[in-house]
Amino acid sequence: MNAEDHFLTRRGAILLGGAAVLGAGGAGLWLARRRGLFGRLFNPFSAENFDLPAVPGLTDAAGAPVPGFSAQDIAGKTVYLNAFASWCPACREEHQALLDFARSGATIYGVATLDDPAKTLVYLREHGNPFAKVGVDRKGYLFRALGARGIPAHFVFAPAPKLTLMAQGSMDLAELRAKILPALA
């Protein structure tokens, strides 16, 4: 092997190695985005620090805007948060139970998670709004910061920012009364 062949072989190996690293890096970047790892590792929210804007155009029965909320709004209070999305079948399944729970006197704060606010607005207008306040969490930072990995998710702070209950999956009215009410007491 002459010096020129050796140079080409070494150069080819370097290029091939570089391409492999870039390919693996690209695949890793794609996988991290797909699995939401950036949101978990670089999450700007915590139970002590979050601010969720209101759903634009959402009003209550009297026509007043339904506000969003922040960690400061709930600090020192006992509150129930429900993370939901308009596209979520399990959220749709439990929606009537949430309406009934709210009608029975429970105050629920909604967290519109991983959803387009325009779709959240349409969903709540069509199906009813059980929430006293609804905050938009488009990237799902809050529910991830609180330890949930899917929606619907239920959180009780007693008092905030102390998280005393976290449950995932849809609940019927009996489950809401059995699990959420005692945590709120």
C-alpha positions in Angstrom: 0.0 0.0 0.0 1.5 3.3 -1.0 1.2 6.6 0.9 -1.6 7.9 -1.3 -3.8 4.7 -0.7 -3.1 4.9 3.0 -4.3 8.6 3.0 -7.5 7.7 1.1 -8.2 4.8 3.5 -7.6 7.0 6.5 -9.7 9.8 5.0 -12.5 7.4 4.1 -12.5 6.0 7.7 -12.7 9.5 9.1 -15.5 10.4 6.8 -17.4 7.2 7.5 -16.9 7.6 11.2 -18.1 11.2 11.1 -21.2 10.2 9.1 -22.0 7.5 11.6 -21.7 9.9 14.5 -23.9 12.5 12.7 -26.4 9.8 11.8 -26.5 8.5 15.4 -26.8 12.1 16.7 -29.6 12.8 14.3 -31.4 9.6 15.2 -30.9 10.5 18.9 -32.2 14.0 18.4 -35.2 12.7 16.6 -35.9 10.1 19.3 -35.4 12.7 22.1 -38.0 15.0 20.4 -40.4 12.1 19.8 -40.2 10.9 23.4 -40.4 14.4 24.9 -37.0 14.1 26.5 -36.2 17.8 26.1 -39.4 18.6 28.0 -38.4 16.3 30.8 -34.8 17.3 31.0 -35.2 21.0 30.3 -38.6 21.6 31.8 -39.1 25.3 32.9 -42.1 24.3 35.1 -42.4 22.9 38.6 -45.1 22.8 41.2 -43.7 26.1 42.6 -43.1 27.8 39.3 -45.6 27.8 36.4 -47.9 30.2 34.6 -50.6 28.9 32.3 -52.4 31.5 30.1 -56.1 31.4 29.6 -57.8 29.7 26.6 -58.5 32.6 24.3 -62.2 33.2 23.9 -63.3 30.9 26.6 -66.1 32.4 28.8 -68.3 31.2 31.6 -72.1 31.0 31.6 -72.3 34.7 32.5 -70.0 35.6 29.6 -67.0 36.5 31.7 -63.6 35.3 30.5 -62.4 32.0 32.1 -58.9 32.8 33.4 -55.7 30.8 33.3 -53.7 30.4 36.5 -50.2 30.2 37.9 -48.4 28.7 40.8 -48.9 32.0 42.7 -52.7 31.8 42.2 -52.9 28.4 43.9 -50.1 28.8 46.5 -51.3 27.9 50.0 -54.6 26.6 48.7 -56.0 23.1 48.4 -56.8 22.6 44.7 -57.7 19.8 42.2 -56.1 20.1 38.7 -57.2 17.9 35.8 -54.9 17.6 32.8 -56.9 16.9 29.6 -56.9 17.4 25.8 -59.7 17.7 23.2 -58.1 14.9 21.1 -57.8 12.4 24.1 -60.4 9.6 24.0 -60.0 8.9 27.7 -60.5 12.6 28.5 -63.7 12.6 26.5 -64.8 9.5 28.4 -64.5 11.1 31.8 -65.8 14.6 30.8 -69.4 14.0 31.9 -68.1 12.8 35.3 -66.1 16.0 35.6 -69.2 18.1 34.8 -71.2 16.2 37.4 -68.4 16.5 40.0 -68.2 20.3 39.4 -72.0 20.5 39.7 -71.8 18.7 43.1 -69.6 21.6 44.4 -66.1 20.6 43.5 -63.8 23.3 42.1 -61.6 21.9 39.3 -58.8 23.7 37.5 -58.2 22.5 34.0 -54.9 22.1 32.3 -55.3 21.9 28.5 -52.3 19.8 27.8 -50.6 19.2 24.5 -53.6 20.7 22.7 -54.3 23.6 20.3 -56.1 26.3 22.3 -58.6 26.7 19.4 -59.5 23.1 19.6 -59.7 23.2 23.4 -62.2 26.2 23.0 -64.4 24.3 20.6 -64.3 21.1 22.8 -65.3 23.0 26.0 -68.0 24.9 24.2 -69.5 21.8 22.7 -69.3 19.5 25.7 -69.5 22.0 28.6 -66.8 23.5 30.9 -66.4 21.9 34.3 -63.4 24.1 35.1 -63.3 27.2 37.3 -60.0 28.1 35.5 -58.4 26.7 32.5 -54.7 27.1 31.7 -53.0 26.3 28.4 -50.0 23.9 28.6 -49.2 23.4 24.9 -46.0 21.5 25.5 -47.1 19.5 28.4 -44.5 20.9 30.8 -46.7 21.0 33.9 -48.1 17.5 33.8 -44.6 16.2 33.2 -43.1 18.3 36.0 -45.7 16.8 38.3 -44.8 13.2 37.4 -47.5 12.2 34.9 -46.7 10.5 31.7 -50.1 10.6 30.0 -53.5 12.2 30.1 -55.9 12.5 31.6 -54.1 13.1 34.8 -55.4 14.2 38.2 -53.5 16.3 40.8 -54.4 17.4 44.2 -52.3 20.0 46.1 -53.0 20.3 49.8 -51.8 23.0 50.2 -50.1 24.0 47.0 -47.3 23.5 46.1 -47.4 20.3 48.1 -48.6 17.6 45.7 -50.6 15.1 47.8 -52.3 13.0 45.0 -51.4 12.2 41.4 -53.5 9.7 39.4 -53.6 8.9 35.7 -56.4 7.6 33.5 -60.1 8.5 33.3 -62.3 8.4 36.3 -66.0 8.0 36.7 -68.0 10.1 39.2 -67.7 7.4 41.9 -63.9 7.3 41.5 -63.7 11.1 41.6 -65.7 11.1 44.9 -63.7 8.2 46.3 -60.2 9.4 45.4 -60.3 13.2 44.9 -62.7 14.3 47.6 -60.7 12.7 50.5 -57.5 14.3 49.2 -59.2 17.7 49.1 -60.5 17.4 52.7 
